[in-house]
Amino acid sequence: MLVDPTTTFIGRASGRSMEGVGIFDGDLLLIDRKLTVQHGDVIVATYNGLFVCKIADMKNNQLLSANPDHPPVKITEHDEYCVEGVVSSTVRLHRVPSEFKF
């Protein structure tokens, strides 16, 4: 796992919308700001004030979930939208350290 500390940050997945691509609630996401978003990439973005982890559908200008229970989100000129980075890898903790337990 190659990580550039100047362009990479870590986030935590929340929810079930990305289970279809193997990202589960609580997984750690390595997010690289340097990578250029390509169609089909898993990204982290801010969308109308919320952090989201979605699949970038560059052809239809929408954000896709990897769970059929979550419909696509069309990005319009009225939305506040900014890609924060591309998810380059994930880490699943099987024993969560006590400082991370809720």
N, CA, C and O atoms as a MOPAC input file, in Angstrom:
PM7 MOZYME 1SCF
protein

 N      0.85700 1    -1.16700 1     0.00000 1
 C      0.00000 1     0.00000 1     0.00000 1
 C      0.90600 1     1.23300 1     0.00000 1
 O      1.53600 1     1.54400 1     1.01100 1
 N      0.96800 1     1.92400 1    -1.12000 1
 C      1.77500 1     3.12700 1    -1.23300 1
 C      0.90500 1     4.33200 1    -0.91800 1
 O     -0.15300 1     4.52900 1    -1.51600 1
 N      1.36700 1     5.13200 1     0.02900 1
 C      0.59000 1     6.28900 1     0.46000 1
 C      1.49300 1     7.50600 1     0.46500 1
 O      2.57800 1     7.47800 1     1.04500 1
 N      1.05200 1     8.56700 1    -0.17600 1
 C      1.75700 1     9.84500 1    -0.13300 1
 C      1.11800 1    10.66600 1     0.98000 1
 O     -0.01300 1    11.12600 1     0.82900 1
 N      1.82200 1    10.86000 1     2.09900 1
 C      1.21100 1    11.55400 1     3.23900 1
 C      0.82800 1    13.00200 1     2.95400 1
 O      0.05000 1    13.59300 1     3.70400 1
 N      1.36300 1    13.58000 1     1.88500 1
 C      1.00700 1    14.97100 1     1.58000 1
 C     -0.31700 1    15.08200 1     0.83300 1
 O     -0.90500 1    16.16200 1     0.77300 1
 N     -0.79200 1    13.97200 1     0.26100 1
 C     -2.03900 1    14.03500 1    -0.51600 1
 C     -3.09400 1    13.03800 1    -0.04600 1
 O     -4.19400 1    12.99600 1    -0.59900 1
 N     -2.77400 1    12.23900 1     0.96100 1
 C     -3.68300 1    11.18000 1     1.39600 1
 C     -4.20200 1    11.45400 1     2.79800 1
 O     -3.46300 1    11.89500 1     3.67800 1
 N     -5.49000 1    11.18300 1     2.98600 1
 C     -6.05700 1    11.25800 1     4.33400 1
 C     -6.94000 1    10.03800 1     4.55900 1
 O     -7.26500 1     9.30900 1     3.62200 1
 N     -7.32300 1     9.82500 1     5.81200 1
 C     -8.11200 1     8.65600 1     6.19200 1
 C     -9.49400 1     9.09900 1     6.62200 1
 O     -9.64400 1    10.08100 1     7.34900 1
 N    -10.49600 1     8.37700 1     6.17600 1
 C    -11.87000 1     8.59600 1     6.61500 1
 C    -12.46400 1     7.27300 1     7.05300 1
 O    -11.87400 1     6.21500 1     6.83400 1
 N    -13.62400 1     7.33300 1     7.66600 1
 C    -14.30500 1     6.11700 1     8.11100 1
 C    -15.64600 1     6.01200 1     7.39200 1
 O    -16.43100 1     6.96000 1     7.39000 1
 N    -15.90500 1     4.86100 1     6.78500 1
 C    -17.17400 1     4.62800 1     6.09400 1
 C    -18.30100 1     4.52000 1     7.10900 1
 O    -18.13300 1     3.99900 1     8.21200 1
 N    -19.44600 1     5.02800 1     6.70200 1
 C    -20.62300 1     4.97000 1     7.55900 1
 C    -21.82000 1     4.57500 1     6.70300 1
 O    -22.07900 1     5.19200 1     5.66900 1
 N    -22.53700 1     3.56500 1     7.12500 1
 C    -23.72300 1     3.14700 1     6.39100 1
 C    -23.47100 1     1.95100 1     5.49500 1
 O    -22.39500 1     1.35400 1     5.51000 1
 N    -24.50200 1     1.60900 1     4.70200 1
 C    -24.47500 1     0.38000 1     3.91300 1
 C    -24.47700 1     0.62700 1     2.40200 1
 O    -24.57400 1    -0.32300 1     1.62500 1
 N    -24.37300 1     1.87500 1     1.98300 1
 C    -24.56300 1     2.18300 1     0.56000 1
 C    -23.45000 1     1.67000 1    -0.34700 1
 O    -23.64000 1     1.61000 1    -1.56200 1
 N    -22.29700 1     1.29900 1     0.20200 1
 C    -21.18100 1     0.86000 1    -0.64400 1
 C    -20.81000 1    -0.60700 1    -0.43100 1
 O    -19.73700 1    -1.04100 1    -0.84900 1
 N    -21.68400 1    -1.36400 1     0.21200 1
 C    -21.38900 1    -2.77200 1     0.48200 1
 C    -21.15300 1    -3.58300 1    -0.79100 1
 O    -20.38700 1    -4.54600 1    -0.77300 1
 N    -21.79300 1    -3.21100 1    -1.88100 1
 C    -21.64100 1    -3.94100 1    -3.13800 1
 C    -20.24100 1    -3.90600 1    -3.72400 1
 O    -19.90300 1    -4.73400 1    -4.57000 1
 N    -19.41900 1    -2.95700 1    -3.28500 1
 C    -18.02100 1    -2.90600 1    -3.72900 1
 C    -17.07100 1    -3.23900 1    -2.58200 1
 O    -15.87200 1    -2.97200 1    -2.65900 1
 N    -17.62300 1    -3.82900 1    -1.51200 1
 C    -16.78200 1    -4.30000 1    -0.41900 1
 C    -16.40900 1    -3.26000 1     0.61100 1
 O    -15.47300 1    -3.47200 1     1.38100 1
 N    -17.11600 1    -2.14000 1     0.64900 1
 C    -16.87500 1    -1.11900 1     1.67200 1
 C    -18.02700 1    -1.19600 1     2.66600 1
 O    -19.18600 1    -0.97500 1     2.31500 1
 N    -17.68700 1    -1.51500 1     3.91600 1
 C    -18.69500 1    -1.74000 1     4.94200 1
 C    -18.62200 1    -0.67300 1     6.03200 1
 O    -17.60400 1    -0.00300 1     6.20800 1
 N    -19.72400 1    -0.53700 1     6.75200 1
 C    -19.82000 1     0.41500 1     7.84900 1
 C    -18.63200 1     0.23800 1     8.79800 1
 O    -18.38500 1    -0.86500 1     9.28400 1
 N    -17.90600 1     1.31200 1     9.05800 1
 C    -16.76600 1     1.27100 1     9.96200 1
 C    -15.42500 1     1.06200 1     9.29200 1
 O    -14.39100 1     1.25400 1     9.93100 1
 N    -15.40500 1     0.67300 1     8.01700 1
 C    -14.12800 1     0.50000 1     7.31500 1
 C    -13.38300 1     1.82800 1     7.23800 1
 O    -13.99100 1     2.89600 1     7.16700 1
 N    -12.05600 1     1.74000 1     7.25400 1
 C    -11.23000 1     2.92500 1     7.04400 1
 C    -10.99000 1     3.08500 1     5.54900 1
 O    -10.73800 1     2.10900 1     4.84200 1
 N    -11.07000 1     4.32200 1     5.07500 1
 C    -10.86500 1     4.63700 1     3.66700 1
 C     -9.58500 1     5.43800 1     3.51800 1
 O     -9.41200 1     6.44600 1     4.20200 1
 N     -8.69000 1     5.01800 1     2.64800 1
 C     -7.52900 1     5.82300 1     2.29400 1
 C     -7.91200 1     6.61800 1     1.06400 1
 O     -8.19900 1     6.05300 1     0.00800 1
 N     -7.91400 1     7.93500 1     1.20800 1
 C     -8.43700 1     8.83800 1     0.18600 1
 C     -7.29200 1     9.68600 1    -0.33900 1
 O     -6.62000 1    10.37700 1     0.42600 1
 N     -7.07200 1     9.63300 1    -1.64100 1
 C     -5.95500 1    10.34700 1    -2.26500 1
 C     -6.47700 1    11.53900 1    -3.06300 1
 O     -7.22400 1    11.37800 1    -4.02800 1
 N     -6.07300 1    12.73300 1    -2.64300 1
 C     -6.49000 1    13.97200 1    -3.31400 1
 C     -5.77500 1    14.17600 1    -4.65200 1
 O     -6.24600 1    14.93300 1    -5.50200 1
 N     -4.63900 1    13.50100 1    -4.83600 1
 C     -3.82200 1    13.70300 1    -6.03300 1
 C     -4.37700 1    12.97200 1    -7.25800 1
 O     -4.15100 1    13.40100 1    -8.38900 1
 N     -5.09000 1    11.88800 1    -7.04000 1
 C     -5.59000 1    11.09100 1    -8.16000 1
 C     -6.69900 1    11.82700 1    -8.90100 1
 O     -7.56000 1    12.45400 1    -8.28500 1
 N     -6.67000 1    11.74400 1   -10.21500 1
 C     -7.72000 1    12.32700 1   -11.04600 1
 C     -8.89800 1    11.36200 1   -11.08900 1
 O     -8.72400 1    10.17000 1   -11.34400 1
 N    -10.08400 1    11.87700 1   -10.84100 1
 C    -11.28000 1    11.03400 1   -10.83100 1
 C    -11.57000 1    10.52000 1   -12.23600 1
 O    -11.60200 1    11.28800 1   -13.19800 1
 N    -11.78000 1     9.21500 1   -12.33800 1
 C    -12.17600 1     8.58500 1   -13.59200 1
 C    -13.54900 1     7.95100 1   -13.41500 1
 O    -13.95700 1     7.62100 1   -12.30100 1
 N    -14.25100 1     7.78800 1   -14.52100 1
 C    -15.57100 1     7.16400 1   -14.49300 1
 C    -15.49100 1     5.81700 1   -13.77700 1
 O    -14.66800 1     4.97200 1   -14.13100 1
 N    -16.33900 1     5.61700 1   -12.77500 1
 C    -16.38000 1     4.35900 1   -12.03700 1
 C    -15.53500 1     4.32700 1   -10.78200 1
 O    -15.59300 1     3.35600 1   -10.02800 1
 N    -14.74200 1     5.37800 1   -10.53500 1
 C    -13.94700 1     5.42700 1    -9.30800 1
 C    -14.84600 1     5.57600 1    -8.09000 1
 O    -15.91000 1     6.19100 1    -8.15800 1
 N    -14.40400 1     5.00300 1    -6.97500 1
 C    -15.04200 1     5.26700 1    -5.69000 1
 C    -14.39800 1     6.54000 1    -5.15300 1
 O    -13.17500 1     6.63700 1    -5.05600 1
 N    -15.23000 1     7.50400 1    -4.80900 1
 C    -14.73200 1     8.80400 1    -4.36500 1
 C    -15.34000 1     9.18100 1    -3.01800 1
 O    -16.34600 1     8.61900 1    -2.58500 1
 N    -14.70300 1    10.13800 1    -2.38000 1
 C    -15.29000 1    10.83500 1    -1.24100 1
 C    -15.48500 1    12.26800 1    -1.70100 1
 O    -14.58500 1    12.88200 1    -2.27400 1
 N    -16.67300 1    12.79000 1    -1.44000 1
 C    -17.00600 1    14.14700 1    -1.87500 1
 C    -17.85200 1    14.82300 1    -0.80900 1
 O    -18.41800 1    14.17200 1     0.06900 1
 N    -17.92300 1    16.14900 1    -0.90900 1
 C    -18.93500 1    16.86500 1    -0.14400 1
 C    -20.07600 1    17.13500 1    -1.11100 1
 O    -19.87200 1    17.61700 1    -2.22500 1
 N    -21.28000 1    16.81400 1    -0.65900 1
 C    -22.47200 1    16.98900 1    -1.47900 1
 C    -23.53400 1    17.65200 1    -0.61000 1
 O    -24.08400 1    17.04300 1     0.30700 1
 N    -23.80800 1    18.91700 1    -0.92400 1
 C    -24.79700 1    19.69600 1    -0.16500 1
 C    -24.54900 1    19.62600 1     1.34000 1
 O    -25.47100 1    19.43400 1     2.13300 1
 N    -23.27600 1    19.78700 1     1.71300 1
 C    -22.90200 1    19.86100 1     3.11700 1
 C    -22.61700 1    18.53500 1     3.79600 1
 O    -22.27700 1    18.51900 1     4.97900 1
 N    -22.74300 1    17.43700 1     3.09400 1
 C    -22.49800 1    16.11600 1     3.67600 1
 C    -21.29100 1    15.46400 1     3.01600 1
 O    -21.07200 1    15.62100 1     1.81500 1
 N    -20.50400 1    14.72700 1     3.81000 1
 C    -19.46200 1    13.88300 1     3.22800 1
 C    -20.12900 1    12.61600 1     2.72800 1
 O    -20.90200 1    11.99100 1     3.45500 1
 N    -19.83900 1    12.23200 1     1.49500 1
 C    -20.39800 1    11.00800 1     0.92500 1
 C    -19.29000 1    10.18200 1     0.28700 1
 O    -18.30400 1    10.72200 1    -0.21400 1
 N    -19.46400 1     8.88300 1     0.31300 1
 C    -18.59200 1     7.95000 1    -0.39400 1
 C    -19.47200 1     7.28600 1    -1.43700 1
 O    -20.41700 1     6.57400 1    -1.09900 1
 N    -19.15900 1     7.51900 1    -2.71000 1
 C    -20.00300 1     7.04400 1    -3.80800 1
 C    -19.14200 1     6.65900 1    -5.00500 1
 O    -17.93300 1     6.89200 1    -5.02000 1
 N    -19.77800 1     6.07300 1    -5.99300 1
 C    -19.12800 1     5.76300 1    -7.26400 1
 C    -19.39100 1     6.93300 1    -8.21200 1
 O    -20.53300 1     7.36000 1    -8.37700 1
 N    -18.33500 1     7.44400 1    -8.82700 1
 C    -18.45900 1     8.58300 1    -9.74300 1
 C    -18.93600 1     8.09900 1   -11.11000 1
 O    -18.24200 1     7.34100 1   -11.78900 1
 N    -20.12200 1     8.54200 1   -11.50200 1
 C    -20.64700 1     8.26900 1   -12.84400 1
 C    -20.42900 1     9.54200 1   -13.65700 1
 O    -21.29200 1    10.41900 1   -13.70400 1
 N    -19.26900 1     9.62800 1   -14.29300 1
 C    -18.87700 1    10.82800 1   -15.02300 1
 C    -19.70900 1    11.01700 1   -16.29600 1
 O    -19.88400 1    12.14600 1   -16.75500 1
 N    -20.21600 1     9.94100 1   -16.85900 1
 C    -20.97800 1    10.02500 1   -18.10600 1
 C    -22.35400 1    10.64200 1   -17.89400 1
 O    -22.86200 1    11.35100 1   -18.76300 1
 N    -22.95700 1    10.37200 1   -16.73500 1
 C    -24.30700 1    10.86300 1   -16.45300 1
 C    -24.34200 1    11.91900 1   -15.35400 1
 O    -25.41500 1    12.33000 1   -14.91200 1
 N    -23.15400 1    12.35600 1   -14.91600 1
 C    -23.03300 1    13.39100 1   -13.88700 1
 C    -23.86400 1    13.05200 1   -12.64700 1
 O    -24.69600 1    13.83400 1   -12.18700 1
 N    -23.59900 1    11.84700 1   -12.12800 1
 C    -24.31800 1    11.43900 1   -10.93200 1
 C    -23.42900 1    10.61800 1   -10.01300 1
 O    -22.35600 1    10.15600 1   -10.40100 1
 N    -23.89900 1    10.45100 1    -8.79400 1
 C    -23.21900 1     9.65400 1    -7.78500 1
 C    -24.01900 1     8.37700 1    -7.58600 1
 O    -25.23600 1     8.41100 1    -7.40200 1
 N    -23.31600 1     7.24800 1    -7.62400 1
 C    -23.97200 1     5.95500 1    -7.51000 1
 C    -23.60300 1     5.27600 1    -6.20400 1
 O    -22.47300 1     5.39200 1    -5.72900 1
 N    -24.55100 1     4.57700 1    -5.63300 1
 C    -24.29400 1     3.70100 1    -4.49900 1
 C    -24.04100 1     2.30100 1    -5.03500 1
 O    -24.35200 1     2.00100 1    -6.18800 1
 N    -23.47800 1     1.45500 1    -4.19600 1
 C    -23.25700 1     0.06100 1    -4.56900 1
 C    -24.24300 1    -0.82900 1    -3.81800 1
 O    -23.94700 1    -1.98000 1    -3.50000 1
 N    -25.41000 1    -0.27600 1    -3.54300 1
 C    -26.47200 1    -0.97800 1    -2.84300 1
 C    -27.77700 1    -0.58800 1    -3.53500 1
 O    -28.09000 1     0.60000 1    -3.61600 1
 N    -28.54100 1    -1.55000 1    -4.03200 1
 C    -29.75900 1    -1.21600 1    -4.77800 1
 C    -30.81400 1    -0.47300 1    -3.96000 1
 O    -31.75100 1     0.08800 1    -4.52900 1
 N    -30.67400 1    -0.46200 1    -2.64300 1
 C    -31.61800 1     0.27600 1    -1.79300 1
 C    -31.39500 1     1.78500 1    -1.84600 1
 O    -32.22700 1     2.55200 1    -1.36100 1
 N    -30.27600 1     2.21800 1    -2.43300 1
 C    -29.92400 1     3.63400 1    -2.49400 1
 C    -29.90500 1     4.08200 1    -3.95700 1
 O    -29.03700 1     3.64700 1    -4.71400 1
 N    -30.83200 1     4.93300 1    -4.36800 1
 C    -30.90600 1     5.35200 1    -5.77600 1
 C    -29.76100 1     6.29600 1    -6.15200 1
 O    -29.15000 1     6.90700 1    -5.27600 1
 N    -29.46800 1     6.41800 1    -7.45600 1
 C    -28.44800 1     7.37000 1    -7.91600 1
 C    -28.83700 1     8.80000 1    -7.54900 1
 O    -30.01600 1     9.13000 1    -7.42200 1
 N    -27.81700 1     9.63700 1    -7.38300 1
 C    -28.02800 1    11.05600 1    -7.07300 1
 C    -27.50000 1    11.86900 1    -8.24700 1
 O    -26.29800 1    11.87200 1    -8.51000 1
 N    -28.38400 1    12.55400 1    -8.94600 1
 C    -28.00500 1    13.41300 1   -10.07000 1
 C    -27.42400 1    14.70900 1    -9.51300 1
 O    -28.02400 1    15.33000 1    -8.63500 1
 N    -26.26600 1    15.12000 1   -10.01300 1
 C    -25.64500 1    16.37400 1    -9.58500 1
 C    -26.10300 1    17.47000 1   -10.54000 1
 O    -25.94300 1    17.35500 1   -11.75500 1
 N    -26.67100 1    18.52800 1    -9.97800 1
 C    -27.16400 1    19.64200 1   -10.79100 1
 C    -26.38200 1    20.90300 1   -10.46500 1
 O    -25.57600 1    20.92700 1    -9.53400 1
 N    -26.62700 1    21.94600 1   -11.23900 1
 C    -25.95200 1    23.22900 1   -11.00200 1
 C    -26.38500 1    23.86500 1    -9.67900 1
 O    -25.73400 1    24.79500 1    -9.20400 1
 N    -27.46100 1    23.38300 1    -9.08700 1
 C    -27.94600 1    23.92200 1    -7.81300 1
 C    -27.30300 1    23.24700 1    -6.60400 1
 O    -27.46300 1    23.71400 1    -5.47700 1
 N    -26.58400 1    22.16200 1    -6.82900 1
 C    -25.95300 1    21.42200 1    -5.73900 1
 C    -24.58500 1    21.99500 1    -5.40400 1
 O    -23.87500 1    22.50400 1    -6.27200 1
 N    -24.23000 1    21.90200 1    -4.13000 1
 C    -22.86200 1    22.18500 1    -3.69600 1
 C    -22.13900 1    20.84700 1    -3.71600 1
 O    -22.48700 1    19.93300 1    -2.96900 1
 N    -21.12700 1    20.73600 1    -4.58000 1
 C    -20.47100 1    19.45500 1    -4.80300 1
 C    -18.98300 1    19.67500 1    -5.01900 1
 O    -18.57600 1    20.51400 1    -5.82200 1
 N    -18.17500 1    18.91000 1    -4.29100 1
 C    -16.72200 1    19.00000 1    -4.43900 1
 C    -16.10500 1    17.63400 1    -4.14000 1
 O    -16.32300 1    17.07100 1    -3.06700 1
 N    -15.34600 1    17.11100 1    -5.08100 1
 C    -14.64100 1    15.84800 1    -4.85400 1
 C    -13.47600 1    16.11600 1    -3.91700 1
 O    -12.65900 1    17.00300 1    -4.16500 1
 N    -13.40500 1    15.34500 1    -2.84000 1
 C    -12.30300 1    15.47200 1    -1.88500 1
 C    -11.15100 1    14.54000 1    -2.24400 1
 O    -10.00000 1    14.82500 1    -1.91300 1
 N    -11.44600 1    13.43100 1    -2.91800 1
 C    -10.40000 1    12.51100 1    -3.32700 1
 C    -10.96300 1    11.18000 1    -3.78000 1
 O    -12.15600 1    10.90300 1    -3.65300 1
 N    -10.06000 1    10.35900 1    -4.31700 1
 C    -10.39800 1     9.01800 1    -4.79200 1
 C    -10.02200 1     8.01600 1    -3.70300 1
 O     -8.93500 1     8.09200 1    -3.13100 1
 N    -10.92000 1     7.08300 1    -3.42200 1
 C    -10.61300 1     6.02900 1    -2.44900 1
 C     -9.63600 1     5.06500 1    -3.11400 1
 O     -9.98000 1     4.37300 1    -4.07300 1
 N     -8.41500 1     5.03300 1    -2.59000 1
 C     -7.38200 1     4.18400 1    -3.18600 1
 C     -7.34400 1     2.80300 1    -2.54900 1
 O     -6.93400 1     1.83700 1    -3.19200 1
 N     -7.76700 1     2.69900 1    -1.29400 1
 C     -7.83400 1     1.39500 1    -0.62800 1
 C     -8.65800 1     1.52000 1     0.64500 1
 O     -8.97800 1     2.61800 1     1.10100 1
 N     -8.98800 1     0.37000 1     1.20000 1
 C     -9.75600 1     0.33400 1     2.44400 1
 C     -9.07500 1    -0.59600 1     3.43000 1
 O     -8.29300 1    -1.47000 1     3.05400 1
 N     -9.38900 1    -0.38800 1     4.69500 1
 C     -8.88200 1    -1.24100 1     5.76500 1
 C    -10.07200 1    -1.61100 1     6.63800 1
 O    -10.84600 1    -0.74500 1     7.04600 1
 N    -10.21400 1    -2.88700 1     6.91900 1
 C    -11.28300 1    -3.33900 1     7.80200 1
 C    -10.65500 1    -3.77300 1     9.12100 1
 O     -9.78700 1    -4.64500 1     9.15400 1
 N    -11.10000 1    -3.15900 1    10.19100 1
 C    -10.61700 1    -3.50900 1    11.51900 1
 C    -11.48600 1    -4.62500 1    12.08300 1
 O    -12.71200 1    -4.51300 1    12.11100 1
 N    -10.85900 1    -5.68400 1    12.52300 1
 C    -11.61600 1    -6.79700 1    13.10100 1
 C    -11.70500 1    -6.67800 1    14.61500 1
 O    -12.60400 1    -7.24200 1    15.23900 1
 N    -10.78700 1    -5.95700 1    15.18900 1
 C    -10.85900 1    -5.65400 1    16.61200 1
 C    -10.60000 1    -4.16500 1    16.73600 1
 O     -9.47000 1    -3.70200 1    16.57600 1
 N    -11.64700 1    -3.42600 1    17.01900 1
 C    -11.55400 1    -1.97400 1    17.07200 1
 C    -10.88900 1    -1.56500 1    18.38300 1
 O    -11.33400 1    -1.98400 1    19.45100 1
 N     -9.81500 1    -0.73900 1    18.32200 1
 C     -9.18700 1    -0.25200 1    19.55300 1
 C    -10.20000 1     0.49400 1    20.41600 1
 O    -11.12400 1     1.12300 1    19.90000 1
 N    -10.02100 1     0.41800 1    21.72500 1
 C    -11.00000 1     0.99800 1    22.65500 1
 C    -11.21300 1     2.48800 1    22.43100 1
 O    -12.30900 1     2.98400 1    22.69100 1
 N    -10.20700 1     3.22100 1    21.95700 1
 C    -10.38500 1     4.66000 1    21.74000 1
 C    -11.31200 1     4.96200 1    20.57000 1
 O    -11.76200 1     6.09900 1    20.42200 1
 N    -11.61000 1     3.95700 1    19.72900 1
 C    -12.52100 1     4.14700 1    18.60600 1
 C    -13.91300 1     3.58900 1    18.86700 1
 O    -14.81500 1     3.76500 1    18.04800 1
 N    -14.09600 1     2.92100 1    19.99300 1
 C    -15.40600 1     2.33800 1    20.29100 1
 C    -16.36700 1     3.41900 1    20.73200 1
 O    -15.98200 1     4.40700 1    21.35700 1
 N    -17.62500 1     3.21000 1    20.39500 1
 C    -18.65600 1     4.19400 1    20.71000 1
 C    -19.33000 1     3.85500 1    22.00600 1
 O    -20.23200 1     4.57200 1    22.44000 1

